[in-house]
Amino acid sequence: MTLSKSSLLNGTCAFAVAVGTLLGAAASADAAGKLTIDSWRNDDIDIWRNKIIPAFNAKHPDIEVVFEASPPAEYNASLNAKLAGGTAADLITCRPFDTSLDLYKKGNLTDLTGLSGLENFSDVAKSAWQTDDGKATFCLPMASVIHGFMYNKEIFEELGLSVPTTREEFYTTLKTIKEKSRYTPLVMGTADQWEAATMGFQNIGPNYWKGEEGRKALIAGKGKLTDKPYVDTLTELASWGEYLGKGFKAQKYPDSQNLFTLGRGAIYAAGSWDIATFNSQADFKFGAFGPLPAKGEECYISDHTDIALGINPKSKNMEAAKTFLSWMATAEFAEIYSNSLPGFFSLSNHDVKLSDPVAQEFVSLRGKCKSTIRNSYQILSRGKPNLENELWNASVQVINGTMSPQDAAKKLQDGLDSWYKPGM
């Protein structure tokens, strides 16, 4: 059979079109079908691979997701090197506030404003991953940790104590434990410093400065750390010294954890992240309650933003990445993540039922109290002296009795005034 030149030409063109179509489809499928995630949470690998990614693939089987992690201390340097070399993952795990804001300003995170699902997060939840003016959100909030107190239920039962519900009842409880038992009333040390600020000042303080109202006033320059709410916070913190254990000035964070898990302390000044540790080490039942306001006053909790996920602007899988983030904004992800990591709570506004009873007690505080974040983390720790570090020292000194609350407040404000000018 002899083919004409026209037939050969048409056949060649048709073949070329067919091959081009197949290659184009393959390239498109490859671009839209695979995502990589870079994170510092190397302890979460099994949870992502065995729970989170399979749940996503049940809804989106065409998108392959690969989770990779660096050791926490190496993550920032590793991520910056990958971004500079063009090898960073499609999805980037975001630390809160300035570290991620700097990445966004350098063009390494995508503006997610308008992303489907972002409406499921409050302004407080998004604040750690927004520009200072709040106009751009560059990471999808994942989880927070909540401050409060944990208590040994067996000690409370032995001493006939009820869980306190007001600030007044809290100190009556501490006094009873001190006078009528051998147990340490309140477990916390001051040797490592950060606990005094994190589980002390930032724990009880929001009830004095009214959460977001006071935090935003500091940033705007309308509030001062010498104002009554801050002096009152430091004054209450100073009173903790008489209820802490012998040698608390030399007591480090692991020492505090051991003291509580060995059943020697009645109440532990806590971050919810301690739940997993106590679940594995304590042989008694324990519960949780929030920081307590004065009788008749509204309560506030530090529901502090901890981790989020953003998109690398150079990702070749942008639509798939957005699909994954939108799924992470659902109740399904919130339930999987929060139940897999007790003490780390989804920042979405979905009502999530937790299987861990202590985690449920912590997260239930959101329905009773107004949420805020640590007041030193946004903007106010960019200069020197760093307000966060100054709070460590001031909190320790008032608890140790080496500085008055008034002097501590003045030192904090003087340090902030030395470099921070609101609106600049």
C-alpha positions in Angstrom: 0.0 0.0 0.0 1.4 3.4 -1.0 0.7 6.4 1.2 0.6 9.9 -0.2 2.8 12.6 1.1 -0.3 14.3 2.5 -1.3 11.2 4.3 2.1 10.8 5.8 2.2 14.4 6.9 -1.2 14.2 8.5 -0.3 11.0 10.2 2.9 12.5 11.6 1.1 15.5 12.9 -1.6 13.4 14.5 1.1 11.3 16.2 2.9 14.4 17.4 -0.2 15.9 18.8 -1.1 12.6 20.6 2.4 12.3 22.1 2.4 16.0 23.1 -1.0 15.6 24.7 0.1 12.5 26.7 3.4 14.2 27.8 1.5 17.4 28.7 -1.0 15.4 30.7 1.8 13.4 32.5 3.6 16.6 33.3 0.4 18.2 34.6 -0.4 15.2 36.7 3.1 15.2 38.1 2.9 18.9 38.9 -0.5 18.7 40.6 -0.1 15.2 42.1 2.8 15.5 44.5 3.4 17.7 47.6 6.3 17.7 50.0 6.1 19.1 53.6 9.1 20.4 55.5 8.9 20.6 59.3 10.8 20.7 62.5 8.4 18.3 64.2 10.4 15.1 63.7 8.5 13.5 66.5 5.3 13.8 64.5 6.5 11.7 61.5 4.4 8.6 62.3 1.3 10.7 62.9 1.6 12.4 59.5 2.4 9.3 57.6 -0.1 6.9 59.3 -3.0 9.2 60.2 -3.1 12.7 58.6 -1.9 11.9 55.1 -4.1 8.8 54.7 -7.1 10.8 55.8 -6.4 13.5 53.2 -5.8 10.8 50.5 -9.2 9.3 51.3 -10.7 12.6 50.0 -7.9 13.4 47.4 -6.3 10.1 46.2 -4.7 11.9 43.2 -2.4 14.0 45.4 0.7 12.3 46.9 2.0 13.9 50.1 5.4 13.3 51.5 6.3 14.6 55.0 9.9 15.3 55.8 11.4 16.7 59.0 14.6 18.2 60.4 15.7 18.2 64.0 14.1 21.3 65.7 17.4 23.0 66.4 18.5 22.6 62.8 15.2 23.5 61.0 15.6 27.2 60.5 19.1 26.9 59.0 18.1 23.9 56.9 15.0 25.7 55.6 16.9 28.9 54.7 19.6 26.8 52.8 16.9 25.0 50.9 15.1 28.2 50.0 18.3 29.8 48.8 19.1 26.7 46.7 15.6 26.4 45.3 15.0 22.9 46.9 12.6 23.8 49.6 9.4 21.8 50.0 6.0 22.8 48.6 4.6 23.3 52.1 6.7 25.0 54.8 5.9 24.5 58.5 5.8 28.0 60.2 7.0 29.0 63.6 5.0 31.9 65.1 5.6 35.6 64.6 8.8 37.2 63.5 10.6 34.1 62.1 7.8 33.4 59.6 7.1 37.1 59.0 10.7 37.5 57.9 10.3 34.6 55.5 7.1 36.3 54.1 8.9 39.6 53.7 11.7 37.9 51.7 9.1 36.4 49.4 9.4 32.8 50.7 5.8 32.4 51.8 2.6 32.9 49.8 -0.1 35.3 50.8 -3.0 33.0 51.7 -5.6 35.8 52.1 -8.9 34.5 50.6 -7.9 30.8 50.9 -11.0 28.6 51.4 -11.1 27.5 55.0 -9.2 30.5 56.5 -12.5 31.8 57.7 -12.5 29.0 60.3 -9.8 30.7 62.3 -10.2 33.7 64.7 -8.1 36.9 64.5 -6.2 35.7 67.6 -5.4 32.4 65.9 -4.2 34.1 62.7 -2.2 36.8 64.5 1.0 34.8 64.7 1.1 34.5 60.9 0.0 37.9 59.7 1.7 41.1 58.7 1.7 43.8 61.5 -1.3 45.5 59.9 -3.3 42.2 59.7 -3.9 42.6 56.0 -2.0 39.5 54.8 -2.1 36.0 56.3 0.8 33.8 55.1 0.4 30.5 57.1 -2.6 28.4 58.0 -2.8 28.1 61.8 -2.5 24.5 63.0 -2.2 24.3 66.8 -1.8 26.1 70.0 -0.9 25.3 73.6 -3.0 26.4 76.6 -1.7 27.5 80.0 -3.3 26.6 83.3 -2.7 24.2 86.2 -2.7 20.5 86.6 -3.5 18.8 89.9 -3.0 15.4 91.5 -6.5 14.0 92.0 -5.4 11.6 94.7 -3.9 14.3 96.8 -7.0 16.4 96.5 -9.1 13.5 97.5 -6.8 12.7 100.5 -7.1 16.3 101.7 -10.8 16.7 100.9 -10.1 19.5 98.4 -12.4 20.7 95.6 -11.0 22.2 92.4 -10.9 25.9 92.9 -13.0 28.1 90.7 -11.8 31.6 91.8 -8.5 33.3 92.6 -9.5 33.4 96.2 -10.3 29.7 96.3 -7.0 29.0 94.6 -5.0 30.5 97.4 -7.1 29.0 100.1 -6.4 25.6 98.5 -2.6 26.3 98.4 -2.7 27.4 102.1 -4.5 24.2 103.1 -2.0 22.0 101.2 0.9 23.8 102.9 -0.5 23.6 106.4 -2.1 20.1 106.4 0.2 18.0 104.3 3.8 17.1 103.4 3.1 17.8 99.7 4.5 20.8 97.8 1.5 23.0 97.2 2.6 24.5 93.9 5.2 22.9 91.6 7.5 25.2 89.6 11.2 26.2 89.7 13.0 29.4 88.8 16.4 28.1 87.8 15.6 27.9 84.1 13.8 31.2 84.2 11.5 30.7 81.2 8.9 28.7 83.3 8.4 31.7 85.6 7.4 33.9 82.7 5.6 31.3 80.6 3.7 29.3 83.3 3.7 32.1 85.7 3.4 35.7 84.3 1.8 34.7 81.0 -0.5 32.2 82.7 -2.2 34.4 85.3 -1.6 37.8 83.7 -4.4 37.8 81.0 -7.0 37.9 83.8 -5.5 41.2 84.9 -4.8 42.9 81.6 -8.0 41.6 80.0 -6.4 39.4 77.3 -6.3 40.9 73.8 -7.5 44.3 75.1 -4.4 44.8 77.2 -2.0 43.1 74.8 -3.0 45.3 71.9 -2.9 48.4 74.1 0.8 47.7 74.8 1.6 47.4 71.1 -0.3 50.7 70.4 1.5 52.5 73.2 -1.8 53.1 75.0 -0.8 50.7 77.9 2.3 50.6 79.9 3.9 47.7 81.8 3.9 50.0 84.8 0.1 50.1 84.8 -1.8 48.4 87.6 -2.7 45.2 85.7 1.0 44.3 85.3 2.0 45.4 88.8 -0.9 43.3 90.1 0.3 40.3 88.0 3.8 40.6 89.4 2.5 41.0 92.9 0.5 37.8 92.7 3.4 36.0 91.2 5.6 37.2 94.1 3.2 35.4 96.4 4.0 32.1 94.8 7.3 31.9 96.5 5.8 30.7 99.8 4.0 27.8 98.1 6.8 26.5 96.0 9.0 23.5 97.1 12.2 23.7 99.1 15.1 24.6 96.9 12.8 26.0 94.1 15.4 28.5 93.2 17.7 25.7 92.0 14.9 23.7 90.5 15.0 23.2 86.8 12.1 22.3 84.4 12.8 18.5 84.4 13.0 18.6 88.2 9.5 20.1 88.3 8.2 17.5 86.0 9.7 14.7 88.1 8.4 16.2 91.3 4.9 16.2 90.0 5.0 12.7 88.4 6.5 11.2 91.6 3.4 12.4 93.4 5.2 14.9 95.7 3.4 18.0 94.4 -0.3 18.8 94.5 -0.7 21.5 91.8 1.6 22.0 88.8 1.9 25.4 86.9 1.4 24.0 83.5 1.5 24.2 79.8 -0.8 21.7 78.0 2.3 20.2 76.3 3.1 18.4 79.5 0.1 16.1 79.2 1.9 13.5 77.1 4.8 13.4 79.5 2.6 13.0 82.6 0.4 10.4 80.8 3.5 8.2 80.3 5.2 8.9 83.7 2.5 9.5 86.4 0.9 6.5 88.1 -2.0 8.6 89.5 -5.0 10.4 88.0 -4.5 14.1 87.3 -6.8 16.8 86.0 -6.6 20.4 84.9 -8.1 23.8 85.5 -7.5 27.3 84.1 -5.9 30.5 85.5 -8.5 31.9 87.9 -9.9 35.4 88.0 -11.3 37.1 91.1 -14.8 36.1 92.1 -17.3 37.6 89.7 -14.8 38.6 87.0 -14.5 37.3 83.5 -11.7 34.8 82.8 -9.0 34.8 80.1 -6.6 32.1 79.0 -3.3 32.1 77.2 -4.2 30.0 74.1 -0.8 30.5 72.6 -0.2 30.0 68.8 2.5 27.4 68.2 2.6 26.0 64.7 1.2 26.6 61.2 1.7 25.6 57.6 2.5 27.9 54.6 3.1 27.5 50.8 6.4 28.0 49.1 5.7 30.6 46.3 8.1 28.6 44.1 6.0 25.4 44.4 5.1 23.8 41.1 2.1 22.3 42.8 0.3 25.5 44.0 -3.3 24.3 43.5 -2.6 21.0 45.2 -1.0 22.9 48.1 -4.0 25.1 48.4 -6.3 22.0 48.4 -4.2 20.5 51.2 -4.3 23.6 53.3 -8.1 24.0 52.8 -8.5 20.4 54.0 -6.4 21.2 57.0 -9.0 23.9 57.9 -11.7 21.2 58.3 -13.1 19.6 61.4 -11.6 16.3 60.3 -8.0 17.5 60.4 -8.7 19.3 63.7 -9.9 16.1 65.3 -7.1 13.9 64.0 -4.3 16.3 65.0 -5.7 17.2 68.4 -6.3 13.6 69.4 -3.0 12.4 68.1 -1.0 15.1 70.0 -2.7 15.6 73.4 -2.0 19.1 74.6 -1.6 20.6 71.1 -5.0 22.0 70.1 -6.3 22.8 66.7 -6.7 26.6 66.3 -9.8 26.3 64.1 -13.2 27.2 65.6 -14.5 23.6 65.1 -15.9 21.9 68.1 -13.6 19.0 68.6 -14.2 16.2 71.0 -10.9 14.9 72.5 -10.3 11.4 73.8 -7.8 12.5 76.4 -9.7 13.7 79.4 -7.1 16.3 80.6 -6.7 17.7 77.1 -10.5 18.0 77.0 -10.4 19.9 80.2 -7.8 22.3 78.8 -9.6 22.9 75.5 -13.0 23.3 77.2 -11.6 26.5 78.7 -12.1 28.1 75.3 -15.8 27.9 75.8 -15.6 29.5 79.2 -12.9 32.1 78.9 -11.6 34.6 76.3 -8.4 33.6 74.5 -5.3 35.6 74.1 -1.6 35.0 73.3 1.6 35.8 75.2 1.9 39.6 75.2 5.6 39.7 74.5 5.6 37.6 71.3 4.2 40.0 68.7 6.4 43.0 67.8 7.5 43.8 71.4 10.5 41.5 71.4 12.1 42.7 68.2 14.5 45.1 69.9 17.1 45.1 72.6 16.5 44.5 75.4 14.2 41.7 74.3 10.9 41.9 76.2 10.4 38.2 76.3 13.8 37.6 77.9 13.3 40.6 80.3 10.1 39.0 81.4 12.0 35.8 82.3 14.3 37.7 84.6 11.7 40.0 86.1 9.3 37.0 86.9 12.1 35.1 88.6 13.3 38.1 90.6 9.8 38.8 92.1 9.2 35.1 92.9 12.7 34.9 94.5 12.0 38.0 96.4 15.0 39.9 95.0 13.0 42.6 93.3 9.7 44.3 94.1 6.8 44.1 91.7 6.9 47.8 91.2 10.6 47.9 90.4 10.2 44.9 88.1 7.4 46.6 86.2 9.5 49.8 85.8 12.5 47.8 84.6 10.3 46.1 82.0 8.8 49.4 80.7 12.2 51.2 80.7 13.7 48.5 78.6 10.8 48.6 76.1 10.9 52.4 76.0 14.6 52.4 75.1 13.9 51.0 71.6 10.2 50.7 70.9 8.2 53.5 69.4 4.6 52.6 68.7 3.6 53.0 65.1 7.1 52.9 63.7 
